[in-house]
Amino acid sequence: MEKQGRSGANNYESEFIGLISLLSNTALQQMGKIINPYTGTVSTHLEAARFTIDLLEMLKMKTAGNLSQKENDILTSYLSNLQMNYADTMKETGSSGKNSDTSASEESDIPDQVQNG
């Protein structure tokens, strides 16, 4: 009998990597590191960013031993990057964890091509 759906090592690999990328970009937006493409603003929501990073850590723990090498490498890399960015953001805000909203045009340290891109 022929198996329907996906099978083998590539079973949902691109979807899993897409999910990791989506969550990573969400955390970066929540840390105020990238512009929210829907609002055109840079917002800082550190509690939400910590929650999103924790979700990625939970995914790593729950999928241990079930990921391809590529999936594991990407997840590990994204997590390390997010954790370093989170620590930097906490230093920048004085560990207050306060939230803020800034229009992209007001954010002077964002390159023009990112603002207008």
C-alpha positions as CSV (number, residue, x, y, z in Angstrom):
1,M,0.0,0.0,0.0
2,E,1.4,3.4,-0.9
3,K,1.8,5.9,1.9
4,Q,0.1,9.2,1.4
5,G,1.6,12.4,2.6
6,R,5.2,13.2,3.5
7,S,7.8,10.7,4.7
8,G,11.5,10.4,5.2
9,A,14.1,12.9,6.5
10,N,12.5,15.8,4.8
11,N,9.2,15.3,6.5
12,Y,8.0,18.9,7.0
13,E,11.5,20.2,7.2
14,S,10.8,23.4,5.2
15,E,7.6,24.0,7.3
16,F,9.5,23.5,10.5
17,I,12.3,25.9,9.4
18,G,9.6,28.4,8.4
19,L,8.0,28.1,11.8
20,I,11.4,28.7,13.5
21,S,12.0,31.7,11.2
22,L,8.6,33.2,11.9
23,L,9.0,32.9,15.7
24,S,12.5,34.3,15.4
25,N,11.3,37.4,13.4
26,T,8.5,37.8,15.9
27,A,10.9,37.9,18.8
28,L,13.1,40.4,17.0
29,Q,10.1,42.7,16.4
30,Q,9.1,42.3,20.0
31,M,12.6,43.4,21.0
32,G,12.5,46.4,18.8
33,K,15.3,45.1,16.6
34,I,13.3,45.2,13.3
35,I,10.3,47.2,12.0
36,N,6.8,45.6,12.2
37,P,5.9,45.4,8.5
38,Y,2.2,45.8,9.3
39,T,2.4,49.0,11.4
40,G,5.7,50.5,10.2
41,T,6.7,51.0,13.8
42,V,9.4,49.7,16.1
43,S,7.9,48.4,19.3
44,T,9.6,47.0,22.4
45,H,7.6,44.3,24.3
46,L,10.3,42.4,26.2
47,E,7.9,40.2,28.1
48,A,6.4,39.0,24.8
49,A,9.9,38.5,23.4
50,R,11.0,36.4,26.4
51,F,7.9,34.3,25.9
52,T,8.6,33.8,22.2
53,I,12.2,32.8,23.0
54,D,11.0,30.4,25.6
55,L,8.7,28.8,23.0
56,L,11.7,28.2,20.8
57,E,13.6,26.7,23.7
58,M,10.6,24.4,24.4
59,L,10.4,23.3,20.8
60,K,14.1,22.5,20.9
61,M,13.7,20.4,24.0
62,K,10.5,18.6,22.8
63,T,12.0,17.8,19.4
64,A,15.4,16.7,20.6
65,G,16.4,13.6,18.6
66,N,13.7,14.1,16.0
67,L,15.3,16.9,14.0
68,S,17.5,16.7,10.9
69,Q,21.0,18.1,11.4
70,K,19.9,21.1,9.3
71,E,16.8,21.8,11.5
72,N,18.8,21.4,14.7
73,D,21.6,23.7,13.4
74,I,19.1,26.4,12.4
75,L,17.1,26.2,15.6
76,T,20.3,26.4,17.7
77,S,21.7,29.3,15.7
78,Y,18.4,31.3,15.9
79,L,18.1,30.7,19.6
80,S,21.7,31.8,20.3
81,N,21.1,34.9,18.2
82,L,17.8,35.8,19.9
83,Q,19.3,35.2,23.4
84,M,22.2,37.5,22.7
85,N,19.9,40.2,21.2
86,Y,17.6,39.8,24.3
87,A,20.5,40.3,26.6
88,D,21.7,43.4,24.7
89,T,18.1,44.8,24.7
90,M,17.9,44.3,28.4
91,K,21.2,46.2,28.9
92,E,19.9,49.0,26.6
93,T,16.7,49.4,28.5
94,G,18.5,49.2,31.9
95,S,16.8,45.9,32.6
96,S,13.5,47.7,33.1
97,G,11.7,45.6,30.6
98,K,9.5,48.6,29.8
99,N,7.6,48.6,26.5
100,S,7.7,51.4,23.9
101,D,6.4,52.2,20.5
102,T,8.4,54.3,18.0
103,S,7.5,55.3,14.4
104,A,10.0,53.9,12.0
105,S,10.6,57.4,10.7
106,E,11.5,58.5,14.2
107,E,14.0,55.7,14.7
108,S,17.3,57.4,13.6
109,D,19.5,54.3,13.9
110,I,17.5,52.3,11.4
111,P,19.0,52.5,7.9
112,D,16.9,54.3,5.2
113,Q,16.7,51.1,3.0
114,V,15.1,49.2,5.9
115,Q,12.6,52.1,6.7
116,N,11.7,52.5,3.0
117,G,12.1,48.9,2.0
